[in-house]
Amino acid sequence: MTTTRPRRTTAHRTRHRINAFSISLLTLFAALILVACGAAESNSDVSEDGTDTAQETSAATTDTEAEETTTETDTNTESENSDTENTSTENNTKQADFGIGQAAIDNHVEWIVGVLNDASAIEDPATEQQAAQRFNQAFLAQVPASAVLAQIEQLQATVSTTWTVVESNEFSPNGRETVLDIGQPAEPWQLAIMVDDTGLIEGAQISPTPEVAEAVSYDQVAKDAQVYGQVSMLVAEIVDGSCEVIHDTGAETVTPLGSTFKLYVLAAVADAVANGEASWDDPLPIQDELKSLPSGTYQNLDAGTERTVLEHAQAMIGASDNTATDHLIDLVGRRAVEAQLDALGNSVPERNQPFLTTRELFIVKLQFDDSERATYLALDTEERRAFLDEIDPLTAVVADAVDWTDPIEVETLEWFATPLDQCRALTILATGGSAEVRDIVSTNAPVDPAEFPYAAFKGGSEPGVLNLAFLVERPDGRSFALIGNITNTAETIPETAASASLASALELIAQE
């Protein structure tokens, strides 16, 4: 699951960043999407059927997202093969002076921009060695240093510009993740970068900056987003803890949530803490049998590594970490999460029972064939519970995930709620819960604090699903929710453009 994050900027350009490190189930699993020739000339040439006229190629899959011309190096993957090119532990331990947090980000950005501006650097063996030292093992296990430089070389060949840092337009409370505009002010590109706890790069992506038309009405925002699939959208003002509807496009339509389901897991953990059954400070060690696939990085931690319950919760919401999520579900129990469906006003709790872990969803979607999935879906709730109990907890699914590009049972095998349900849940967590919960749901919220001093956010997606859930508070004290969902049972949704389209409604909320 990953999380998509937009923000409003000047000149009515809505810039959206895919949190390649955190909203969909695995739509970013294709690790190397190359810029096609001609992409730099125009990233807005759209054919009549709504797809990019520029051709995309991928080293990991041949089916890439329409309407996106993207140079991506996405690192949120798990690999069982540690034999990679120029990626020895010895190399990675020689990087003591990169710093950590923002200092490391600044160091790496300077290096990336420098290499982009120096064509001769690609041919220098020292550059490949530098790349191997800057990226962590999880990244290099999927994308060798030589492949990183090949991407940069391709970008140099297709984009004729002097690369500079134009603007930093991302806000990262955890200090480990930043989005920059690079290139030239007239046609900037986005560089998203995330570092791990040691200051090494664990996520990086360069992509054209998406632009959407200035939002003139909520109706128009919803209409424009329909090019990507079936749209459900709610805009509401939060008054005395209730969602007072301002705009309704299918606000009571049941939709798949992607990682937005993690709000219900957070509620269950908060309830356990409130009842004295757990503490935010309790250690919650990593277990191999609970490791899932990205997004997130906890799957790369050794078994026995301790993180507190609070750290797991922050990773689950802020980085949409699937392994952290599954550890929390294991901590409180599946039925405790199901109880929160009722507590938070979910209108279709039966659609979410048994409440799946992310690992279980990956296994049923990616390892089962159509017949096996049909057999599972034909079972009643208790039969499904028994079935899930029999799944090998160490089943590997990485190889299957690499090729996951098409929607799979998005209307039957997912987590479900209506936009109005999500508004109620987010309102309760952000305004009616503990201070810890209020802080957790605002972890890494992708808004400009000058416009919205407080924002809670959770996104979610998988091939065929895109979901955004915002609760924002303005300087004047008024609070609003924006819940947007796009579902497409036939094809993958281009997350960057589609998320920017939905999130443009935030411009109107700022002026409401």
C-alpha positions as CSV (number, residue, x, y, z in Angstrom):
1,M,0.0,0.0,0.0
2,T,1.3,3.4,-0.7
3,T,0.0,6.9,0.1
4,T,-0.5,9.7,-2.3
5,R,0.0,13.2,-1.3
6,P,-0.9,16.5,-3.1
7,R,-0.4,20.1,-2.3
8,R,-1.6,23.5,-3.6
9,T,1.1,25.8,-4.9
10,T,1.3,29.1,-6.7
11,A,0.0,29.8,-10.2
12,H,-2.8,27.3,-9.5
13,R,-0.6,24.4,-10.3
14,T,-1.5,21.5,-8.1
15,R,1.6,19.4,-7.5
16,H,1.1,15.9,-6.3
17,R,3.7,13.6,-5.0
18,I,3.3,9.9,-5.0
19,N,4.6,8.8,-1.7
20,A,6.7,6.2,-3.3
21,F,7.7,5.2,0.2
22,S,4.4,4.9,1.7
23,I,-0.6,4.9,-0.7
24,S,-1.0,2.0,-2.9
25,L,-0.8,-1.7,-2.5
26,L,2.1,-2.1,-5.0
27,T,1.4,0.1,-8.0
28,L,5.0,1.4,-7.7
29,F,6.5,-2.1,-7.6
30,A,7.8,-1.6,-11.1
31,A,11.2,-0.3,-10.1
32,L,12.5,1.4,-13.2
33,I,10.1,3.3,-15.5
34,L,12.2,5.0,-18.2
35,V,11.4,8.3,-19.7
36,A,10.4,7.7,-23.3
37,C,11.9,9.8,-26.1
38,G,9.9,13.0,-26.5
39,A,8.5,13.0,-22.9
40,A,10.4,16.1,-22.0
41,E,8.9,18.0,-24.9
42,S,5.4,17.6,-23.5
43,N,4.1,15.7,-20.5
44,S,0.5,16.8,-21.2
45,D,0.0,15.4,-24.7
46,V,-3.1,13.2,-24.1
47,S,-4.7,11.2,-26.8
48,E,-8.5,11.1,-27.3
49,D,-8.8,8.0,-25.2
50,G,-7.1,9.7,-22.2
51,T,-3.7,8.0,-22.4
52,D,-0.3,9.5,-22.9
53,T,0.9,9.6,-26.5
54,A,4.5,9.3,-25.2
55,Q,5.5,5.6,-25.0
56,E,6.8,4.3,-21.7
57,T,9.0,1.4,-21.0
58,S,9.7,-0.4,-17.8
59,A,12.5,-2.7,-16.7
60,A,10.1,-4.5,-14.3
61,T,6.9,-4.7,-16.3
62,T,5.6,-3.9,-19.7
63,D,2.3,-2.5,-18.5
64,T,2.8,1.0,-17.2
65,E,0.4,3.7,-16.0
66,A,-1.3,5.8,-18.7
67,E,-1.0,9.5,-18.6
68,E,2.3,9.4,-16.7
69,T,5.7,9.9,-18.3
70,T,7.9,9.1,-15.3
71,T,11.4,8.5,-14.5
72,E,11.1,6.4,-11.3
73,T,13.5,4.6,-9.1
74,D,11.1,3.2,-6.5
75,T,12.7,1.3,-3.7
76,N,9.9,0.1,-1.6
77,T,10.4,-3.5,-2.6
78,E,11.5,-6.5,-0.7
79,S,14.0,-8.9,-2.3
80,E,15.2,-12.3,-1.2
81,N,18.3,-12.0,-3.3
82,S,21.1,-10.0,-1.6
83,D,23.6,-10.6,-4.3
84,T,23.6,-7.2,-6.1
85,E,26.0,-5.3,-8.3
86,N,28.4,-3.2,-6.3
87,T,26.3,-3.3,-3.2
88,S,28.5,-4.9,-0.5
89,T,27.9,-4.0,3.1
90,E,31.5,-2.8,3.1
91,N,30.6,-0.1,0.6
92,N,27.5,1.0,2.5
93,T,29.5,1.4,5.7
94,K,31.8,3.9,4.2
95,Q,29.2,6.7,4.2
96,A,29.7,8.1,7.7
97,D,29.7,11.7,6.6
98,F,26.3,11.8,4.7
99,G,24.6,12.8,7.9
100,I,21.1,11.8,8.9
101,G,17.6,13.3,8.3
102,Q,17.5,16.6,6.4
103,A,21.3,16.9,6.3
104,A,21.6,13.6,4.5
105,I,18.8,14.6,2.1
106,D,20.5,17.8,1.3
107,N,23.8,15.9,0.7
108,H,22.1,13.4,-1.7
109,V,20.2,16.0,-3.6
110,E,23.4,18.0,-4.3
111,W,25.0,14.8,-5.6
112,I,22.0,13.8,-7.8
113,V,21.7,17.3,-9.3
114,G,25.5,17.3,-9.9
115,V,25.4,14.0,-11.7
116,L,22.4,15.2,-13.8
117,N,24.4,18.2,-14.9
118,D,27.6,16.2,-15.8
119,A,27.2,13.8,-18.7
120,S,30.9,12.7,-18.3
121,A,30.2,11.5,-14.7
122,I,28.1,8.6,-16.0
123,E,31.2,7.1,-17.6
124,D,33.4,7.6,-14.5
125,P,33.6,4.3,-12.4
126,A,33.8,6.4,-9.3
127,T,30.3,7.7,-9.8
128,E,28.9,4.1,-9.7
129,Q,30.8,3.5,-6.6
130,Q,29.4,6.7,-5.1
131,A,25.9,5.6,-6.0
132,A,26.5,2.2,-4.3
133,Q,27.5,4.0,-1.1
134,R,24.5,6.4,-1.1
135,F,21.6,3.9,-1.5
136,N,20.8,1.3,1.1
137,Q,20.8,-2.4,0.7
138,A,17.0,-2.8,0.2
139,F,17.2,-0.3,-2.7
140,L,20.2,-1.8,-4.3
141,A,18.9,-5.4,-4.0
142,Q,16.1,-4.3,-6.4
143,V,17.9,-1.5,-8.4
144,P,21.7,-1.9,-8.8
145,A,23.9,1.2,-8.8
146,S,24.5,0.8,-12.5
147,A,20.7,0.9,-13.2
148,V,20.4,4.1,-11.2
149,L,23.0,5.7,-13.4
150,A,21.4,4.3,-16.5
151,Q,18.2,6.1,-15.5
152,I,20.0,9.3,-15.0
153,E,21.7,8.9,-18.4
154,Q,18.4,8.3,-20.1
155,L,17.0,11.5,-18.4
156,Q,20.0,13.5,-19.6
157,A,19.4,12.2,-23.2
158,T,15.7,13.2,-23.2
159,V,15.7,16.4,-21.1
160,S,17.8,19.2,-22.3
161,T,18.2,21.6,-19.3
162,T,20.5,22.7,-16.6
163,W,19.3,21.1,-13.4
164,T,18.9,23.3,-10.3
165,V,16.8,23.1,-7.2
166,V,13.9,25.3,-8.0
167,E,11.7,24.9,-5.0
168,S,11.3,22.7,-2.0
169,N,7.5,22.1,-1.8
170,E,7.1,19.3,0.7
171,F,6.7,19.3,4.4
172,S,8.0,16.3,6.3
173,P,7.5,16.1,10.1
174,N,9.6,12.9,10.3
175,G,12.6,14.7,8.7
176,R,13.4,11.9,6.4
177,E,11.4,12.6,3.3
178,T,11.4,15.6,0.9
179,V,10.0,16.6,-2.5
180,L,11.9,19.2,-4.5
181,D,11.2,20.9,-7.8
182,I,14.3,20.6,-9.9
183,G,15.2,21.6,-13.5
184,Q,14.0,25.1,-14.6
185,P,11.1,27.2,-13.1
186,A,9.1,27.2,-16.3
187,E,9.0,23.3,-16.6
188,P,10.1,21.8,-13.3
189,W,10.4,18.1,-12.5
190,Q,9.8,16.6,-9.1
191,L,12.5,14.8,-7.2
192,A,11.1,12.8,-4.2
193,I,13.7,11.4,-1.9
194,M,13.6,9.5,1.4
195,V,16.4,8.4,3.6
196,D,16.6,5.6,6.2
197,D,17.6,6.0,9.8
198,T,21.3,5.9,8.9
199,G,21.0,8.6,6.2
200,L,21.1,6.2,3.2
201,I,18.6,6.7,0.3
202,E,15.8,4.2,0.5
203,G,13.4,5.9,-1.9
204,A,14.0,8.1,-4.9
205,Q,11.8,9.2,-7.8
206,I,12.1,11.8,-10.6
207,S,9.0,12.6,-12.5
208,P,7.4,15.4,-14.5
209,T,5.4,17.8,-12.3
210,P,1.7,17.1,-12.9
211,E,-0.5,20.1,-13.6
212,V,-4.2,20.3,-13.3
213,A,-6.5,23.1,-14.2
214,E,-7.5,25.6,-11.6
215,A,-10.3,24.3,-9.5
216,V,-13.4,26.4,-10.1
217,S,-16.0,24.2,-8.4
218,Y,-16.3,20.8,-6.6
219,D,-18.6,19.6,-9.3
220,Q,-15.9,20.3,-11.9
221,V,-13.2,18.6,-9.8
222,A,-15.3,15.4,-9.6
223,K,-16.1,15.6,-13.3
224,D,-12.5,16.1,-14.4
225,A,-11.4,13.1,-12.3
226,Q,-13.9,10.8,-14.1
227,V,-11.4,10.4,-17.0
228,Y,-9.6,8.0,-14.6
229,G,-12.6,5.9,-13.5
230,Q,-15.7,5.9,-11.3
231,V,-15.5,8.9,-8.9
232,S,-16.9,9.2,-5.5
233,M,-16.2,12.5,-3.6
234,L,-17.3,14.2,-0.4
235,V,-16.5,17.7,0.8
236,A,-17.9,18.4,4.3
237,E,-17.4,20.9,7.1
238,I,-16.8,19.4,10.5
239,V,-19.2,21.0,12.9
240,D,-19.5,19.7,16.5
241,G,-17.9,16.4,15.4
242,S,-20.3,15.8,12.5
243,C,-19.7,15.9,8.8
244,E,-22.0,18.5,7.3
245,V,-22.0,17.9,3.5
246,I,-21.0,20.7,1.2
247,H,-20.5,18.5,-1.9
248,D,-21.7,15.0,-2.6
249,T,-20.7,12.9,-5.6
250,G,-21.5,9.4,-4.5
251,A,-20.7,10.1,-0.9
252,E,-22.6,7.1,0.3
253,T,-21.2,4.8,-2.4
254,V,-19.2,1.9,-1.0
255,T,-15.7,2.0,-2.4
256,P,-12.5,0.1,-1.9
257,L,-10.0,1.9,0.4
258,G,-6.5,0.7,-0.3
259,S,-4.4,1.7,2.7
260,T,-7.0,4.1,4.1
261,F,-8.3,1.0,6.0
262,K,-5.4,1.6,8.4
263,L,-7.5,4.2,10.1
264,Y,-9.5,1.4,11.6
265,V,-6.4,-0.4,12.8
266,L,-5.2,2.8,14.5
267,A,-8.6,3.1,16.2
268,A,-8.3,-0.4,17.6
269,V,-4.8,0.2,18.9
270,A,-5.9,3.5,20.5
271,D,-8.8,1.6,22.1
272,A,-6.4,-1.0,23.5
273,V,-4.2,1.8,24.9
274,A,-7.2,3.6,26.4
275,N,-8.4,0.3,28.1
276,G,-4.9,-0.4,29.6
277,E,-4.4,-3.5,27.3
278,A,-1.4,-1.9,25.7
279,S,0.9,1.2,26.0
280,W,2.3,3.4,23.3
281,D,5.7,2.8,24.8
282,D,5.4,-1.0,24.8
283,P,8.1,-2.7,22.6
284,L,6.7,-4.6,19.6
285,P,9.4,-6.8,18.1
286,I,9.5,-7.6,14.4
287,Q,8.4,-11.1,13.6
288,D,9.3,-12.8,10.3
289,E,5.8,-14.4,10.0
290,L,4.3,-10.9,10.2
291,K,6.4,-9.3,7.5
292,S,4.5,-8.0,4.5
293,L,5.4,-6.3,1.2
294,P,6.0,-2.6,0.8
295,S,5.1,0.1,1.0
296,G,7.2,0.8,4.1
297,T,10.5,-0.4,5.3
298,Y,9.8,-2.5,8.4
299,Q,10.0,-5.7,6.3
300,N,13.7,-5.0,6.0
301,L,14.3,-5.1,9.8
302,D,15.7,-8.3,11.3
303,A,13.4,-10.4,13.4
304,G,13.6,-9.4,17.0
305,T,14.3,-5.7,16.2
306,E,12.2,-3.7,18.7
307,R,10.0,-0.8,17.7
308,T,7.4,0.7,20.1
309,V,3.7,0.5,19.5
310,L,3.8,4.2,18.9
311,E,6.6,3.8,16.3
312,H,4.6,1.1,14.5
313,A,1.5,3.3,14.4
314,Q,3.5,6.3,13.1
315,A,5.0,4.1,10.4
316,M,1.6,2.7,9.5
317,I,0.0,6.1,8.9
318,G,3.0,8.3,7.9
319,A,4.8,5.8,5.7
320,S,1.8,3.4,5.1
321,D,4.1,0.6,6.3
322,N,2.3,-2.7,5.7
323,T,4.6,-4.7,8.0
324,A,4.0,-2.3,10.8
325,T,0.2,-2.5,10.1
326,D,0.2,-6.3,10.3
327,H,2.1,-6.3,13.6
328,L,-0.5,-3.9,15.1
329,I,-3.4,-6.1,13.8
330,D,-1.6,-9.1,15.5
331,L,-1.2,-7.1,18.7
332,V,-4.9,-6.2,19.1
333,G,-6.5,-9.1,17.2
334,R,-8.5,-9.2,14.1
335,R,-11.9,-9.0,15.9
336,A,-10.8,-5.9,17.8
337,V,-10.3,-4.1,14.5
338,E,-13.6,-5.3,13.3
339,A,-15.2,-3.8,16.4
340,Q,-13.9,-0.4,15.4
341,L,-15.8,-0.6,12.1
342,D,-19.0,-0.2,14.2
343,A,-17.5,2.2,16.6
344,L,-16.4,4.6,13.8
345,G,-19.6,4.3,11.9
346,N,-18.6,2.1,9.0
347,S,-21.9,1.4,7.1
348,V,-20.8,-2.0,5.6
349,P,-18.9,-3.9,8.4
350,E,-19.8,-7.2,6.9
351,R,-17.9,-6.4,3.8
352,N,-14.7,-6.2,5.9
353,Q,-15.1,-9.5,7.8
354,P,-12.8,-11.2,8.3
355,F,-10.6,-8.1,8.4
356,L,-7.6,-9.0,6.2
357,T,-4.0,-8.3,7.0
358,T,-2.0,-6.8,4.2
359,R,0.0,-10.0,3.8
360,E,-3.2,-12.1,3.5
361,L,-4.5,-9.7,0.8
362,F,-1.3,-10.0,-1.1
363,I,-1.4,-13.8,-0.9
364,V,-5.0,-14.1,-2.0
365,K,-4.6,-11.6,-4.8
366,L,-1.2,-12.4,-6.1
367,Q,-0.6,-16.1,-5.4
368,F,-4.1,-17.5,-5.9
369,D,-5.4,-18.0,-9.4
370,D,-8.9,-16.9,-10.5
371,S,-10.4,-20.3,-9.4
372,E,-8.8,-20.2,-6.0
373,R,-9.9,-16.6,-5.4
374,A,-13.4,-17.5,-6.4
375,T,-13.4,-20.4,-4.0
376,Y,-12.3,-18.0,-1.2
377,L,-14.9,-15.4,-2.1
378,A,-17.7,-18.1,-2.1
379,L,-17.0,-18.9,1.6
380,D,-19.0,-17.4,4.4
381,T,-17.3,-15.2,7.0
382,E,-16.5,-18.0,9.5
383,E,-15.3,-20.3,6.7
384,R,-13.0,-17.5,5.5
385,R,-11.6,-17.1,9.0
386,A,-10.7,-20.8,9.1
387,F,-9.3,-20.6,5.6
388,L,-7.0,-17.7,6.5
389,D,-5.8,-19.5,9.6
390,E,-4.4,-22.3,7.4
391,I,-2.3,-20.0,5.1
392,D,1.4,-20.5,5.6
393,P,2.5,-17.2,7.3
394,L,5.9,-17.4,5.6
395,T,4.5,-17.7,2.1
396,A,6.7,-15.6,-0.3
397,V,4.8,-13.3,-2.6
398,V,7.5,-10.9,-3.9
399,A,8.0,-12.4,-7.3
400,D,4.2,-12.3,-7.9
401,A,4.0,-8.7,-6.8
402,V,6.5,-7.4,-9.4
403,D,4.1,-8.1,-12.2
404,W,1.0,-6.8,-10.5
405,T,-0.2,-4.1,-12.8
406,D,-3.9,-4.9,-13.5
407,P,-6.9,-4.6,-11.1
408,I,-7.7,-7.8,-9.3
409,E,-11.1,-8.2,-7.6
410,V,-11.1,-4.5,-6.4
411,E,-14.9,-4.6,-5.8
412,T,-14.9,-7.9,-3.8
413,L,-11.4,-8.4,-2.3
414,E,-10.4,-5.3,-0.5
415,W,-11.4,-3.1,2.5
416,F,-14.5,-1.0,2.1
417,A,-16.3,2.1,3.3
418,T,-18.2,5.1,1.9
419,P,-16.7,8.5,1.7
420,L,-19.1,9.6,4.4
421,D,-17.9,6.7,6.6
422,Q,-14.3,7.8,6.1
423,C,-15.2,11.4,7.1
424,R,-16.7,10.1,10.3
425,A,-13.7,7.9,11.1
426,L,-11.1,10.6,10.4
427,T,-13.1,13.1,12.4
428,I,-13.3,10.9,15.4
429,L,-9.6,10.1,15.3
430,A,-8.4,13.7,14.6
431,T,-10.8,15.5,16.9
432,G,-12.2,13.1,19.4
433,G,-9.3,10.9,20.3
434,S,-6.2,11.2,22.4
435,A,-3.3,13.7,21.7
436,E,-1.2,10.8,20.5
437,V,-3.8,9.7,17.9
438,R,-4.3,13.3,16.7
439,D,-0.6,13.5,16.1
440,I,-0.4,10.1,14.4
441,V,-3.0,10.9,11.8
442,S,-1.2,14.1,11.0
443,T,2.1,12.3,10.4
444,N,3.5,13.6,7.1
445,A,0.2,15.2,6.0
446,P,0.9,16.7,2.5
447,V,-0.5,20.2,2.9
448,D,1.0,23.7,3.2
449,P,0.8,24.6,6.9
450,A,0.3,28.2,6.0
451,E,-3.1,27.2,4.5
452,F,-3.9,24.4,6.9
453,P,-2.1,24.6,10.3
454,Y,-3.4,21.1,11.0
455,A,-4.1,18.3,8.6
456,A,-4.9,14.6,9.1
457,F,-4.4,12.4,6.0
458,K,-4.5,8.8,4.9
459,G,-4.4,7.7,1.3
460,G,-4.6,4.3,-0.3
461,S,-4.3,2.6,-3.6
462,E,-3.7,-0.6,-5.6
463,P,-4.1,-1.2,-9.3
464,G,-7.6,0.0,-10.0
465,V,-8.0,1.9,-6.7
466,L,-7.1,5.4,-5.6
467,N,-8.4,6.8,-2.3
468,L,-7.6,10.1,-0.5
469,A,-8.9,11.1,2.9
470,F,-8.1,14.6,4.3
471,L,-9.3,16.5,7.3
472,V,-7.9,20.0,7.4
473,E,-8.1,22.9,9.8
474,R,-7.8,26.4,8.5
475,P,-6.3,29.4,10.3
476,D,-9.8,30.7,11.1
477,G,-10.5,27.5,13.1
478,R,-13.0,26.0,10.6
479,S,-12.4,22.3,9.7
480,F,-13.2,20.5,6.5
481,A,-12.9,16.9,5.1
482,L,-12.1,16.0,1.5
483,I,-12.6,12.3,0.7
484,G,-12.0,11.3,-2.9
485,N,-12.1,7.8,-4.5
486,I,-11.5,6.6,-8.0
487,T,-12.2,3.0,-8.8
488,N,-11.4,1.4,-12.2
489,T,-12.0,-2.4,-12.6
490,A,-10.5,-2.5,-16.0
491,E,-7.1,-0.7,-15.8
492,T,-4.6,0.9,-13.5
493,I,-5.2,4.4,-12.4
494,P,-2.3,6.9,-13.1
495,E,-1.8,7.9,-9.5
496,T,0.1,11.1,-9.9
497,A,-2.3,12.8,-12.3
498,A,-5.4,11.4,-10.7
499,S,-4.4,12.3,-7.2
500,A,-3.5,15.9,-8.2
501,S,-6.9,16.1,-9.9
502,L,-8.9,15.1,-6.8
503,A,-6.7,17.1,-4.4
504,S,-7.2,20.3,-6.3
505,A,-10.4,20.6,-4.3
506,L,-8.2,21.7,-1.4
507,E,-7.8,25.0,-3.2
508,L,-11.6,25.5,-2.9
509,I,-11.6,24.4,0.7
510,A,-9.0,27.0,1.5
511,Q,-11.4,29.7,0.1
512,E,-14.7,28.2,1.4
